[in-house]
């Protein structure tokens, strides 16, 4: 398995080559997604002590259930499926916290209850899913994941050949 700094370095080196295939008007969302995927939504989020987990700092607790349910190099390391799982996990977490906040507001914060009742998280996700910028952001995350998995496979192959 490659070290975190190796993943970061190779992913950063590969970014310009990826941008060659991205329409110029989507360079920014793709790049942001690629960097976010490299540094924060890495397949290594399934490890509590990984660099990507530590980068979440005080928010790293949100990844604990994901880590408990994931086996390292399991589905989280399968391109497309891993990204889909992490995106789905974040969406479910957002919806969970929305309903918790809605429940709390009905009893303790009635002044924000109407704001929350007028907000539809499902509609928000539906609207986001239809935007091209979001597609290229997700494509950037997926591209960074593909390089991550490729590096893991390459390093494992080399180590087996050396033994």
N, C-alpha and C positions, 0 to 999 in steps of 0.2 A: 504494500500500500504506500502511496506517495505521501509525503508530508504536506501539511497545509500550505506552507510557503511555496512549495513546488506547484501546487494547484493554482494558487494566486498568480504566480509568475507566468506559467504557461498560458493561463486564461487571458492575462493581460497582453501577452505577446500575440495571441491568436485573434484578438478583437479586430485589428485592422483588416485582416483577411476576411473575417465575417462581414464587415461593413461593405466590402466590395459587392456583395450580393443583396444588399438592402437598398431599397429606393432612398434617394437622398432626403426626401421629406420625412422619412422615418428613422433617420440616424439617431436622433436624440432619444426617442422612446426605446429603440432597440438597445442603444448603449446603456441607458439607465437600467433596463431589465437585465442586460448581460452583467453589468457590475453588481447589481443587487443579487442576481443569481450566484455570482462568484463569491461575494463576501457575506451574504446574509441568508440566501435560500439554497445553499449548497446541499448536495446529497448527504454530506456529513453531519447534518443537523440531527441525525439519529444517534449521535454520540454526545453525551452531556459535556465532555471535556474538549470537544473539537473547537478549532478557531471560530468557525461560523457560529456555534452556540455561544461562545464567550463574547462575540461581537454584539450580541443582543443585550449585553450588560444586565441592567436590572429587569429587563423584560424577558430574559432567557427562561424564566419559569413557565412562560406560555408554551414552550416546546417540550416540557417534561412529559405530558401525556403522549405526545407523538413519539418521544424516545422510548417510553415504556412499551408502546405497541409495535415499534419497529425493530427489526433485527438489522445490525450493521451489514451493509452490502446486500440487503434484501431488496424489496420492491423500491426502496428509496433510491437505489442505484440503477434502476432500469429507466433509460431515457424515455421521456414523455410520461410514463406512469409515475415516476418519482416527482416530477414537476406538478403533475395533476394532483397527486396526493398532498403535496405541500400547499398548493393553491386552495384545494378543497378544505384542508385543515384550517387554514387562515380564515376562509369564508365561514366555516362552522363556528370557529372561535368568535368571530365578529358578531355573528347572529346570536350566539349564546350570551355574550356580554351585553348585546342590545336588549335581549329579553330580561336579563338580570337587572339592568339599569331601569328598564320599564317597570319591573315589579317593585323595585326600591322607590322609584319616583312616585308610584301610585300611593304609597304610604307616607314617605318622608319628604319628597320633593315635588309637590303637586304643580309648582310653577313650570317645571320642564316636562311634565307628563304630556301635555298637549303637543309640544314640539315633537316628542318621541312618537306619539300616536299618529302624527301627520307624516312621519318618515317611514318609508317602506324599504327595508334592506334588500328584499328580494327584487324589487323594481330597480334599485340602484345597481345591483349586480347584473341584472338583465340589460340595463342601459350601457354599463361598462363593457359587457361582452360584445356589444354591437359596434364598438369603436375600433377603427383601424389602429389607432395609437396603442390601445391595450393589446391588440393582437401582436404588434411588433415588440411591445414590452415583454409579453409572454414568450415570444419567439427568442428574444435575447436571453431570458432565463433558461429556456430549453437548450439553446446553443451552449451556454456556459456549462450546463449539466452534461451535455454530450462530451465536451472536452474533459471534464472532471472524470467521467467514467472511462474514457479512452486512456487517460493518464494512469488511472488505477489498473486497468487491464494491461497496459504496456509495462508498467513497473513490475507487476506480478509475473508477467511472462519473462521478463529479463531476469528476475530473481530466481525463477525456476531453472532457467538455462545456465545460470552461474553455479548452482548447487551441484 
